[in-house]
């Protein structure tokens, strides 16, 4: 499925951003800023996936 629709890889961006934050939960004081940025990037990634997945 990914070979025919590589634009769906954009949907992995939010997942990766949130998973990367997990090891730093109690260590990094800027974790809230990281999670806020990941939350703001989620609709952008979904929009890019949708834009690339438009069918004629």
KOLTORMI-813297 format. One line per 3 residues: number of its first residue (from 0); for each residue x, y, z of N, C-alpha, C, O. Coordinates in steps of 0.001 Angstrom, whole numbers. Layout:
N
NUM> X Y Z X Y Z X Y Z X Y Z  ... $
//
This chain:
56
0> 821 -1188 0 0 0 0 865 1252 0 547 2225 -682  1946 1234 753 2813 2413 817 3517 2640 -522 3801 3780 -889  3797 1571 -1244 4451 1743 -2547 3563 2492 -3522 4051 3254 -4356 $
3> 2260 2277 -3418 1344 2972 -4314 960 4349 -3794 574 5223 -4570  1063 4548 -2481 653 5821 -1886 1684 6280 -855 1399 6268 343  2883 6688 -1303 3940 7073 -350 3613 8329 446 4238 8579 1476 $
6> 2658 9115 -1 2301 10326 734 1708 10003 2107 1644 10876 2973  1279 8766 2311 742 8379 3620 1823 8284 4688 1515 8171 5875  3077 8328 4279 4171 8338 5255 4141 9598 6117 4694 9610 7217 $
9> 3501 10651 5628 3351 11869 6430 2610 11582 7726 2800 12287 8717  1772 10562 7729 996 10238 8927 1863 9642 10033 1415 9537 11175  3080 9257 9719 3998 8749 10743 4672 9866 11533 5183 9624 12627 $
12> 4680 11068 11004 5374 12193 11654 4840 12448 13067 5638 12502 14003  3528 12607 13262 3057 12849 14637 3374 11685 15575 3759 11897 16725  3213 10477 15091 3503 9298 15908 4959 9300 16365 5252 9077 17540 $
15> 5854 9551 15437 7286 9556 15766 7611 10674 16746 8386 10468 17680  7040 11835 16552 7314 12955 17460 6862 12649 18887 7562 12985 19843  5709 12020 19038 5232 11699 20375 6013 10548 20987 6258 10548 22193 $
18> 6407 9574 20190 7161 8439 20719 8575 8861 21109 9112 8366 22100  9180 9762 20351 10529 10239 20678 10517 10977 22014 11526 10979 22720  9417 11590 22369 9335 12342 23622 9261 11440 24850 9589 11880 25952 $
21> 8842 10199 24685 8636 9324 25842 9867 9127 26730 9724 9191 27951  11059 8892 26193 12203 8689 27091 12583 9935 27906 13300 9828 28901  12114 11090 27496 12510 12336 28146 11434 12895 29070 11507 14060 29461 $
24> 10450 12099 29421 9295 12599 30169 9693 13294 31464 9161 14362 31766  10586 12739 32216 10955 13344 33500 12322 14015 33475 12822 14416 34525  12924 14144 32329 14285 14677 32274 14385 16052 31621 15196 16878 32041 $
27> 13591 16299 30628 13734 17531 29852 12681 18545 30292 11486 18252 30258  13117 19730 30702 12141 20729 31136 11322 21306 29982 10276 21912 30215  11768 21132 28776 11042 21676 27630 10126 20639 26991 9731 20784 25834 $
30> 9792 19602 27735 8927 18550 27205 7569 19101 26788 7023 18695 25763  7029 20010 27567 5722 20582 27239 5798 21320 25911 4880 21234 25095  6875 22033 25697 7049 22736 24426 7164 21743 23274 6601 21970 22203 $
33> 7890 20644 23486 8027 19600 22458 6658 19014 22107 6316 18875 20933  5884 18674 23132 4566 18085 22894 3613 19085 22244 2792 18709 21408  3719 20335 22621 2898 21375 21992 3244 21504 20512 2354 21610 19669 $
36> 4536 21496 20200 4955 21553 18802 4499 20338 18015 4077 20462 16865  4581 19168 18625 4114 17952 17957 2614 18020 17712 2131 17572 16673  1885 18574 18657 440 18720 18498 114 19690 17370 -834 19470 16617 $
39> 888 20753 17249 655 21708 16167 1056 21147 14807 462 21511 13792  2046 20275 14772 2481 19688 13509 1573 18558 13023 1618 18189 11850  765 18019 13902 -120 16919 13515 -1088 17314 12396 -1161 16591 11403 $
42> -1834 18419 12499 -2728 18769 11390 -1974 19101 10101 -2499 18902 9005  -759 19601 10228 43 19887 9035 390 18587 8316 277 18501 7094  809 17586 9069 1161 16295 8482 -61 15631 7859 30 15056 6775 $
45> -1196 15707 8534 -2423 15119 7988 -2837 15860 6719 -3274 15239 5751  -2703 17166 6722 -3021 17951 5533 -2126 17610 4356 -2598 17516 3223  -843 17425 4612 74 17045 3538 -245 15657 2993 -148 15422 1789 $
48> -622 14747 3871 -1012 13414 3419 -2280 13478 2581 -2396 12794 1564  -3221 14293 3007 -4469 14428 2259 -4235 15106 910 -4808 14714 -107  -3401 16107 921 -3101 16841 -319 -2462 15921 -1349 -2785 15992 -2535 $
51> -1557 15057 -898 -903 14139 -1819 -1759 12964 -2218 -1464 12288 -3203  -2817 12709 -1471 -3649 11535 -1724 -4914 11862 -2522 -5774 10998 -2695  -5032 13058 -2993 -6224 13429 -3773 -6281 12596 -5039 -5283 12376 -5724 $
54> -7458 12157 -5310 -7659 11344 -6524 -8321 12215 -7587 -9154 13063 -7268  -7955 12008 -8838 -8534 12844 -9915 -10001 12602 -10138 -10606 13232 -11005 $
//
